[in-house]
Amino acid sequence: MLKSLLSLCFIVYLLGLVQPVMAQEEDPFADYSYLWEDDKKKKKKKKKDKEEVQVEQTTTEDIPVDPAPAPQTYVADTVPEPATNTYAADTIPPDNTVLEPTQPIEPEPEEELAEDLTEEEEEKPKKEKKVRENRDLPPVQDFRAGLPSGENKGSFTGGFTFTEIDGQYYVGLVLSPEFSLGKVGLGLNVPVLYGLQNNSFRTEIFKDGVGVARLIRYLRLGNQKRDPIYFRIGELSSAMIGFGGLVNNYTNTTSYEKRKLGLHYDLNFRGLVGLEGLYSDFNPASLNLFAIRPYTRPLAQSGIPIVRTFEVGGQYILDKDQTAIPTSDSTSTTYQYTRDGVSALGFDAGITLLSIPFIQIDLFTTYSKLNVANQAVKDTLGDGFSSGSGFSTGLNFRLNFIADLFNTDIRIERLNYTENYLPQFFDASYEINKDAKILSLNGAPKMSGIYGSLQGHIAHKVQLGGSLMIPDEISDEAPAVVRLNADLERLGDKVSMHANYIKGNLSTLKDAFTFDENSLAKVRFIYHMNKFLALGVDYYWAFAPAEDGSYKATRYMSPYFGLSIDF
């Protein structure tokens, strides 16, 4: 027992000797402290220790120390008595002066607070940067914007002309200037024609409707599907709403004399939500073709490559056209079947499956429902007539070659529709004769078909394209539609050509290029003699009011000599 007590006392004595030494030795587990220490506190402690070391080094180096020993000493954790003489840290004390021990300079409270705030909000700039990156995502490349065009330029074309219109000969001056400034474009068409047979100026273009405003061929702001704000006022050509299930290749102008002043627009907010539509004619006497389509890309700001391109929309179309059509007895008539209104509903969706520098692939689908069975239609076709519907699914391939030198769009769409329905009902042929187009629905069989289109350009100098909508079984009740376009701009610095051709209600493809009451054509050919002078000809196959109130196909040809200037 005594030996045990003596042994315990000896151990206690040894611990008493060893403890102060251990307190001064380095913690053997210090190298592993990162396992339980807080990173922010550790960074803060290291920064504070570093500042204290810098202060002590500065104090030791800047203040000379008297070799004489200090008369008094203090323990580090005690507060010394106030010294009778104090000196600034950066001054040299007089000889035989005893310096008091210098305490470490603690950081100011404001500095500590700023330091704490900086560390606590360290993640905030990263979050804000991520939000900014989402907001600054590149816009979705939409194939419906058409192929990239070259630099927008203005031009002035015009000169003296001799022409024949509806069997009458005219001489005069035709001016067609176009101006382009940034995102704004303006095109005019000013014909001044004098009749050689009736000895009077031709004024039919200014009669009825919007009158003098027909001199404005178009006024444009922005580019559709490329800019957040786009609208075009005036002549509408090849207009499409949504993915083209109901309105595709639509034009509001089928008569050279009676050009209409319409509106096509597309507005969107940061790519998330948008509104597009058109109004065919601002004639105050009638409510003409009206189309509106709200749409959204709900995940446009997500940054996910494919998902962010998903778009869904719905459209509504209404036409209550009561525009006056002059007749031979100096009165007028109107369309019979649009008096009570015809309408349609549509839903569509699309997504970009692949987008890399040389190819883009888009998938889209549409559903459309016509509503044309008003009382006037039923009085003609019978109460058993009902409107049909259609469904389609398609792919669009955009190919880019050799640094945008050659681009092409290929669209293939499979069509399925019920009886009493025609796909892309509101197209260029709709404005030729609305009553005839509505009656063509009667007897239209349940059918499937294919719609295909091809557009391409070479170095922004040559643009060629066309489309074909062809049922599986072509007939009078299930007709085909053909469209062609070509644009050549100063090819070889000598030749320019701009042409559009549409032929509808084709019961056989053999008649695709014969001109009749189902055709629309516009061609302008220019031979540039030099940078300023040119020879040219304008050719139109369009429609003019007939004596019985209907429209008849009319050829218009106008050769001219004058100016052609690009600027």
Buried (B, 14 or more C-beta within 10 A) or exposed (E): EEEEEEEEEEEEEEEEEEEEEEEEEEEEEEEEEEEEEEEEEEEBEEEBEEBEEEBBEBBEEEBEEEEEEEEEEEEEEEEEEEEEEEBEEEEEBEEEEEBBEEEEBEBEEEEEEEBEEEBEEEEEEEEEEEEEEEEEBEBBBBBBBBBBEEEBEBBBBBBEBBBEBEEEEBEBBBBBBBBBEEBEBBBBBBBEBBBEEEEEEBEBBBEBBBEEBBBBBBBBBBBBBBBEEBBBBBBBBBBBBBBBBBBBBBBBBBBBBBBBBBBBBBBBEEBEBBBBBBBBBBBEEBBBBBBBBBBBBEBBBEEEEEBBBBBBBBBBBBBBBBBBBBBEEEEEEBBBBBBEBBBBBBBBBBBBEEBEEEEBBBBBBBBBBBBBBBEBBBEBBEEEBBBBBBBBBBBBBBBBEEEBEBBBBBBBBBBBBBBBBBBBBBBBBBBBBBBBBBBBBBBBBEBBBBBBBBBBBEEBBBBBBBBBBBBEEBBEBBBBBBBBBBBBBEEEEEEBBBBBBBBBBBEEEEBBEEBEBBBBBBBBBBBBEEEEBBBBBBBBBBBBBBEEBBBEBBEBBBBBEBBBBBE
